Amino acid sequence: MTHTDKELVVSALENGTVLDHIPAGMVFKALEILDLMDEKNQITIGINLNSKLFGKKGIIKIADRFFKDEELNKLALIAPKATVNIIRNFKVTEKKKLVMPHEIEGIAKCMNPKCITNHQPVKTRFTTIDNGEEISLLCHYCEKITDIKGLY
């Protein structure tokens, strides 16, 4: 028996979206950000897969689901190097890179304990600040800066 006889093969995706190169520890956060926790379509998840570029990575395959760019770009906050492959009839028909959104709503929690979003049923809203090294979030309501760890 050869080594390849022992490998488990995940079925190819006929139609849908593949999110690749997600940091291994961010896969479940990615599912949450994309609101996939209650998704009815088949989802295949891989965590701690080997990656030449990143060491370990995660991958999410969602059958028969296509996203708007605004939805996908929210992932740039936790997985800026992630790639998106659109699959139609078992072939990659489109590859996308994520773009950091200018604003995000309802994903992160404001770090300011006095912020209205921590005391009232107000959805958080931030402007993203990307200085090239790291990303931080400027609260629309209290104008305090929350670092990206507010997402986790």
C-alpha positions in Angstrom: 0.0 0.0 0.0 1.4 3.4 -1.0 1.2 6.6 1.0 -1.4 8.0 -1.4 -3.7 5.0 -0.7 -4.1 6.3 2.8 -5.0 9.9 2.0 -8.6 11.1 2.5 -9.8 12.9 -0.5 -12.4 15.7 -0.1 -14.9 15.7 -3.0 -14.4 18.5 -5.6 -16.8 21.4 -5.5 -19.1 21.6 -8.5 -20.3 25.1 -7.8 -19.5 27.5 -5.0 -16.8 29.4 -3.2 -13.5 28.3 -1.8 -11.8 30.6 0.8 -8.1 29.6 0.9 -5.1 30.8 2.9 -7.0 31.7 6.0 -4.8 31.7 9.1 -5.4 28.4 10.8 -6.6 29.9 14.0 -9.1 32.2 12.2 -11.3 29.7 10.4 -14.1 29.7 12.9 -14.0 33.5 13.1 -14.3 33.6 9.3 -17.4 31.4 9.5 -18.8 33.8 12.0 -18.0 36.9 10.0 -19.6 35.5 6.9 -22.6 34.3 8.9 -22.1 30.7 7.9 -22.8 29.1 11.3 -26.4 28.3 10.2 -25.6 27.8 6.6 -27.7 24.9 5.0 -25.4 24.3 2.1 -22.5 21.8 2.4 -19.4 23.3 4.0 -16.0 21.6 4.0 -13.5 23.0 6.5 -9.8 22.3 6.7 -7.6 23.6 9.5 -3.9 23.3 10.0 -3.3 22.3 6.4 0.3 22.6 5.2 1.0 25.8 3.2 4.3 26.6 1.5 3.6 30.4 2.0 2.1 30.4 5.5 3.2 27.2 7.3 -0.3 26.3 8.4 -3.5 27.5 6.9 -7.2 27.0 6.8 -9.6 26.5 3.9 -13.4 26.8 3.7 -15.4 25.4 0.8 -19.1 26.4 0.5 -21.2 24.5 -2.0 -23.6 26.5 -4.2 -23.0 29.8 -2.4 -21.6 33.0 -4.0 -20.9 36.1 -2.0 -20.9 39.8 -2.7 -17.5 41.5 -2.6 -18.6 43.5 0.4 -19.3 40.4 2.4 -16.0 38.7 1.5 -13.9 41.8 2.1 -14.9 41.7 5.8 -12.5 38.7 6.0 -9.6 41.0 5.2 -9.7 42.1 8.8 -8.6 38.6 10.0 -7.2 37.1 6.8 -5.7 39.8 4.6 -3.8 37.3 2.4 -6.8 35.0 1.9 -7.8 34.2 -1.6 -11.3 33.5 -3.0 -11.9 31.1 -5.8 -15.3 31.0 -7.5 -16.0 27.5 -8.8 -18.5 26.7 -11.6 -18.8 23.3 -13.2 -15.8 22.0 -11.2 -13.5 24.7 -12.6 -12.1 27.9 -11.0 -13.8 30.6 -13.1 -12.6 33.6 -11.0 -10.0 34.3 -8.4 -10.3 37.3 -6.1 -8.1 39.0 -3.6 -9.6 40.6 -0.5 -9.7 44.4 -0.2 -9.8 46.0 3.3 -13.2 47.5 3.8 -13.3 51.2 4.7 -16.0 50.6 7.3 -17.2 47.6 9.2 -20.4 47.1 11.1 -21.4 44.6 13.8 -18.2 42.5 13.7 -15.9 43.9 16.4 -16.6 45.1 19.9 -15.5 48.6 21.0 -12.7 48.4 23.6 -14.1 51.6 25.3 -16.2 50.3 28.3 -18.2 53.6 28.2 -19.1 53.4 24.5 -22.8 53.4 23.8 -22.4 50.2 21.8 -21.5 48.4 25.1 -24.6 49.6 26.9 -27.4 50.0 24.4 -28.6 47.8 21.5 -26.6 49.8 19.0 -24.6 47.9 16.3 -20.9 48.8 16.4 -19.5 50.8 13.5 -15.9 51.4 12.8 -13.7 53.0 10.2 -10.7 50.8 9.4 -7.2 52.3 9.7 -4.5 50.4 7.9 -1.0 51.7 8.5 0.7 49.0 6.5 1.9 47.1 9.6 -1.4 46.6 11.5 -5.0 47.4 11.3 -7.0 49.3 13.9 -10.6 50.4 14.1 -11.9 53.9 14.9 -15.3 53.8 16.6 -18.0 55.9 14.9 -19.6 56.7 18.2 -16.9 57.3 20.8 -14.0 57.9 18.4 -11.7 55.6 20.5 -9.4 53.3 18.6 -9.8 49.6 19.1 -7.1 47.3 17.8 -7.9 44.4 15.7 -8.0 42.0 18.7 -11.5 43.5 19.3 -12.5 41.0 16.6 -11.5 37.9 18.6 
